Amino acid sequence: MPIYNHEGTSEASGDKGEKYKQAIEEYLRARGYSIERRSNHHSTTEDLAAVTVDESFHYLSGEKVGDDVKKFVRVEAKGTKLSRLDDDFLTELARVFIDYCEQDGGFEYHIYASYLQAFDKWERIFDPRTNTPEYIKDYFDTLRERQKLNDAEEEAFQDLRVEDFEWFLADVFVHRASWNRLGQMAEDERSVNRSKWDFYTRENSPSREAETLVANFLRISGLPESIYIGENLADHPEDIYVDNPRYLPIWVESGLFYSLIPMEEIPDSLRPFVDGESIQSRPFDSWLESDDTAPNVAKRLLNREIRRRAVDGYEDCRMVRHQYENRLLFKHEVGGAGEEDDSPAKTRVEGWDVAMDWGAYTAHRYAAPVVKQYNEQFYVFIDTGWMFSRSGRGTDIVKGDTASKLHDKLQSSGHYRPNNLKAQFRQWRAYLGMDESPPLEEADIEDDSQRLEFEHEEGLELRVRPPKDGAERELLMQRGVDAY
């Protein structure tokens, strides 16, 4: 969420309107963007929409570019002074925020203004070097109170939380630049030949030998038998989670309360938020086919049900929120004894390492399961890795430069090797009850009609991949030297 002061400390000019927008267009074109649409030609929220190829992508000869490597940008152009508290600006920001969340990200939002009133207060929100959770929450509350959305937009906005706003801010870029300054910046960009590259910075050809793919996902072959739908009584969705964990398989949307938990099993802490007499049980499969919103609701319910399997199945497993993801990890007793005098103390669950002392901190193996739908089939993808906490309980997550240094040290010790990541996937697949037998603590519910079932996808092949080791990398690079 960078904020850029292209003017330095000088006063910005007051150039306005279309002339200012054209200057932004010229600057974006100089940076290699293609202008997709303009507000004076299309009825859109933003003033401009542009697209370019992500900087991490390297063209190969004759290669076509798909959407997966394109970077989409929306632009708001303000040729006059702009206040972060302007009601019209807050309303536009809220609309883009809603679009961003509904599209699961997928674009950057750039705000250009000739002058930003109270620049230091803009920095408190949009500059990652100086903002704080408190400033962001205060601004989110202001946005909620002062936006002028229509009824449908208001309903969508009320389902969003401050954590979603923090996620959105990571793709918001604020620029202070006058019309003259934009022209200078465009000239500077045009003077750079971006097509130049040499052997040492170009991308080498990948290996094209076919091999079996060990995927980090499984198909959900058995869905719950029933879904329970009733009238929502919560004033705000957040009220539900004051006394209830976020991994419960429930969801509130458009005045309805959805649950995979039968009414007779709903905990007392949930009952005040649903009208018990309105609850209806429907077959899950037929509900999926009959309701246009059902697939999205189903993904949210299945996400929570999968996380619940691990948290309910293991006493020391817990869910934490980090980097806009709900992650699962195990607690660790800090300061225990290692297997050898010089080895870190570790916590193991069913023979696998789940956490260990790492200097003054604790390293946790985490999992972030996410359900996605392709061709009317549901799949669960399990992203795994390492994260660090100060207490060993996962309640005080280490972030920023300290976390980066800890990850570097962990990587140098070999904990990010492909075989290690494959082992983590197998490990968490077992904890989540995705193998033939459920976790030990869940064995008594193996015949539960609401229980999910999973299948491996067989016969997957990878025909283009990076080198698997140093020797293969040297071989591929040598081919590049010979052809250069």
N, C-alpha and C positions, 0 to 999 in steps of 0.2 A: 504493500500500500504506500509506495513512495509519494512524497510531495516535493515538487521541483519549483525553485524560485529562479527562473531563467533571467529575471531582471536584475539580479544582485540586490543591492540596497537602494537603487534608484527608483523614482516614482514611475509607475506604468502610465502609458497614454490611455486616452479614452476612446479609441477606435471601436466602432460598434458593428453589429449586424452582419450582413452578408459579406462585407469586405473582410471582416475578421474570420468568418467561417472559411472563406476562400484561402486566406493565409494559412489556416490549419490544414486545409486540403493539400496545398503546395508542400508544406512541411512533411505531411504523411507520405505523399508520393515520393518525395526525395529520400525518405527512409525505406522505400520499397513496398509501400502499401498500395493496394488497389481499392478505390472508393466504390463500395457496393451500392449505397443508396444515400439520399439526402432528404432531410425533412421537408424541403420545399417541393420535392417530387413524390414523396411517399408520406403517408400518415403514420409517423413513428414517434416514439417517445424521445429518442436521441436525435441530435442534429445531423450526425454523420454515422455511417457504419463502414468499416474498412476491414480488409483482410490481408494478411501476409503469411509467409512461411516462417515457422518457428526457427529461432536462431540456432537451435541445437541440431537442425536438420541439414544434411549435406547432400547436394544434388549428385546423383550418379548419371552417367551418360544416358540420355533419352528417358530419364525417369519421370513418371507422372506423379503429381502431388495430390494426395487425398486429404479429406477433411481432418484426418487424425494428426496430420503434421501442420495444418494451418492454424494460424492465430487470428481469432476474430476480436475486433475492437469496436466498441461503441463510444461515440464522442459527444460530449455536451460542450457547446461553445457559448461563452459569456463575454461579449466584447466590452462590458462595463465593469464597474465594481461589483463584487459578489460577496455576500455575507453567508456564512455557513448556517445562519439561523433564518434566512429568507424563506418564507412559507412556500413560495412556488418552487424554490430549489429543493426544499425538504420533500415536497410532494413528488417531484421528478426522481429524486434519489430513492424514495420509497418504491416507486414503480419499477425502477431498474433492479432494486434489491429483490423484489418479488420475482421478476423475470429470471434473475440469476439463480435463485433457489429452485424455481420450477424447472429450470434447464440443467440442474446439477452443475452449475458453473458454466464453463464453455466459452466465456468471453471476458475481455478486460473492459473496464469502464474508465475512460479518460475525461477529466474535467479541465477545460482550458478557460482561463479568465484573465482579462487585462490587469486586474488588481484584486487581491484577496484581502478583505477587511479583517483586521486582527489576525495577521498571518501566524503569529505564535500560537493562537488558539486552534487554527487549522492543523498545525503541526501536532498538537496534543492528541488529535484524533487520527490523522492520516499518515503520520510519519512513524514508522515502526521503531525508530531510534528513540523517540521521545514520548510516544503514547503509552497509556497505562490502561488496565482493565476498567478502572474507575471512570476515566475520561470517556472511554468508549461506551460504557453503560449509561452514563449521563446523556451522551449524545443520542443513543438509541432510545432512551426514554423521551427525549425532546422530539425525536422523529415520530415516535408513536403518538405523542400528544398533539403535534401541530400539523401533521400531514392532512391533506384534503382529498383523500382518495374516495372513489365512489364505493357503493355498498359491496359490490363483488370484490373489489380490490381490498377493501377494509377487512373482509372476512379472511382473505388469503393472508393478509399481513398479520392478523392476530394469531395465526398458527406458527409464526416465526419467533425465534428466541434470540437473545443477545449473542449466543454462540454462533448462530447462523450469520448474524451481522458481522462478527469478527472474521468469519470465513469469507464473506463477501468483501470486506475491506482489503483482504490480501490481493485482490484484483482491481482495486480502485486506485487510480493515479491522478494526482492533482497537479496542474501546471499553472504557474503564474507567468504569463508572457504577453507582451503587447504585440500589436500588429507588426511594428518595425522589428521587434526581436524575433518574431516567427519567421520573417523574411530572411534575417541574417542566419538563423538556424537552418533554414532550407538551403541556403547557399552553401553553408558549411557541409551539410550532408551530401549535396551534389558534387562537392569537390573530392569526396572519398569514393574510390573505385571499389565497391563492395564485391565485385565479381572476382577480384584477385585472390588466389590461394596457391599454395605450393605443396610439395609432397609432405612436408612435416605437419601441416595442419589439415590436410584433406582426410576424408574417411576412406579406409582401406576396404577392399571387397570382403564380404563375409564368407564363411564356409557354407557351401551349398550341398554338403553331404547329408542325405536324409537319415534321421534317427528318430527313435520313439520319444515322444514328448511326455515327460512326467509333469502333468498339469497340477496346478494348485487349486483346482475346483472339482466339485462333484455335482451331478444332476440330482435334484430332489425328485425321487421316483415315487414317493408316497406322501401325499399331502394330508393334512388333518381331515377327519371325517366331517366335522361341523364347524360353522362359525356362528357366534352369538352376537346379535345386533339389537341394541336398545336405544332409548333416548338418553342423551348426554345431559347431566345435571350440573356439570362443572362450569363455573363462571369463566374460567380461563384454564386451558390445558395444563399450565404449570402448577395449578393448585393440586392436581392429582398426585404430583411427584414429591410433595412435601413429606408424605408418610409412606410413599410407595416407590420401589426401585424402578429404574427406567428400563430394565430388561424384561418386565412383565409383558406378555404378548397381548397388549391392548393398544388401541388407537382411537383418537377422537377427531372427527372431521364432519363439518356441515351439520352439526347438531346431533350426530349419531355416535354411539359408543360401540366400538368393535372389539371383540375378544375371542381368543382361542380357548379361554378358560370357561368351563361350564358354570352356569350361575350358582349351582350348589357348592362349587369349589372356590368361588371368588372370595378373597380375603375380606375381612370386615372393614379394613382401611379403604377398600375400593367401593364398597356399597353406597356411600353417600353421593357418589358421582354418576350413578346410573339408576334409572327408574326400573326397578326389578320387575314390575308388572308388564313393562313394555318389551322385555327381552324376548326375542324370537330365535329359535335355532333353525339354521338353514344348512343344507348340504353345501360343503365348501366348493365342490366342483361346479355345481349349477349356479351358485352365486358368482363365481368367477366369470361365467359366460354371459350372465344376464345384466351385469352392472359395468358401465364404462369406466368407473373409478376403481373397480375392484382390484385390477392388477397392481396399482400403486399401493393401495391399502394392504393388499396381501403381502407385498415385499416388506413393508414396515412390520407387519405382524410376524412374518417368518424370520426376519432379522432378530427380533426380540426373543422369539421362541428358541432360536439356535443359541443365543447368548445365555438364556436362562438354563439350558441344559448343562453348561459347564459350571455356572455359579451355584445352581442347586445341587449339582452332582459332586462338588468338591468344596469342603468347608472353607479352605483358604483361597479359593478363586474369587476374584472380584472384578467388577467392570469400572473403568476409569475413562474420563473424557480427556483426550489429548490431541492437539493439532486437528480439531474438528472431526475426530473419529471416536467411536466408542470401542475401546480396546479391553481385552481380557488379559489378566495377569495373575500370578500367585504371590501371596505374601511371603516374606523371608525374614527369618530371625537373624538380625544383624549381629556380627561378632562371634558367630559359632566357630567350631574347629573344622579345618579342611581335612582332606584325606591325607595330605602330607604336610609337613611343617611349613612349606613355602607356598602351598596352594590355597586359593580363596575358599572360604566356607560356602557351601552350596546347599540349596533346598531341592530335593528330588520328589517327584510324584510319579509313581508307577515306573520307577527306574530311569526317568528322564530328568535332566537338569531343568529347572524352571526359574531359578534365581540364584545369584551368587554375590558375595562381597566384591566390590570393584573400587579399590581405594577407599575413600571416605563415603562412598555411595553404594547403592545396590543396583545391579543389572538384572532386569526382568526380561524373560522371553515372553513376548506378547503375541496375541492373535487378534486380528480385526476382521471377523467374518462379515461378508456383505452379500446379500441376495440380489441377483439380477435376472432378468427375463429375456430369453432369446427364442424366437419362433414358438411362442406360447409355452415354452418350457422354463422352469425355474432352476437356477444353478446357484450354488453357494461358493463364493471365492474366499479363500482364507489367506489374507496377507499376514505375514509373520515378520518378526524382527526383534530388536532389543530397544528397551527404553530404561531410564534410570530414575530412581527415587532417592530421597534423602533418608527416609525413615525405614525403608524396607517393606512398608505396607502399601505403597503405591499411592499414598495420599498427597505427597509433596513431590511432584514430578520436576525433574531437573530440565531446564530449557536453555536456549541461547548458546553463548560461546562455551559455557561449561559443558553442556551436553555434546557439542560438536567435538570438543577435545576428548571426551570420554568415548564417543563413537570411534574416533580415529585410533585411540589406543586399543579398543576392542577389535577393530578391523585388522590392525597389525598383528593381533594375536590369533588370527585365522577364524574368527567367529562369524565372518560374513561369506565364507566360501560356499559355492553352490551345494556341495554335499551337506553342509551344515543347515542351509535353508531347507533342503529337501527333508532332512530329519525333523526340522521344526514343524513342517507341514504334516508329516506322519504323526508326530507327537500330538499336535492340537486336534487333528482329525480323530484321534482316540479320545481325547478329553471331551470333545463335543459329541461323542456317541455316534460317529459316522461310519465306524467299522461294523462288522457283523454283530459283535456283542457290545452292549452299552457300557458306560462307566460302571464301576462296581457299585457305587451308591445308587445307581439308577436301575439296577437289574430288576427290581420289583415292579417297574412300570413298562416292561418290554412289550406287553400286550395292550398298552393304552391306545385307544382308537384315534387319539389326537397326536400320536407320536409321528414324527417325520421319519422317512426312510430315504436312503441315499444310494446312488450307484456311481461307479467309476466309469468314465468315458474311455472306451478301449479303441485302439487303432489310430490314435492321434500321432501324426508325424510332423517333425520340424524340418523344413527343407532349407531354411536360411537362418543362420545363427551366428553369434560372435564366437571367437576361438575359445575352446574349453580349457586351454592351458597355455603356458609360455611357449612351449615347443610349436604348437599349432599357430600361435600368434606370429612367431618369427617366420614360419613358412609362408603365411599369407602376406606378411609385409615384404618378404623377399620377392614374391610374385609382383607386388606393386613396384618394387625397385626395378625389376627387369622390364616392366612395361612403361616405366616413367620416361 
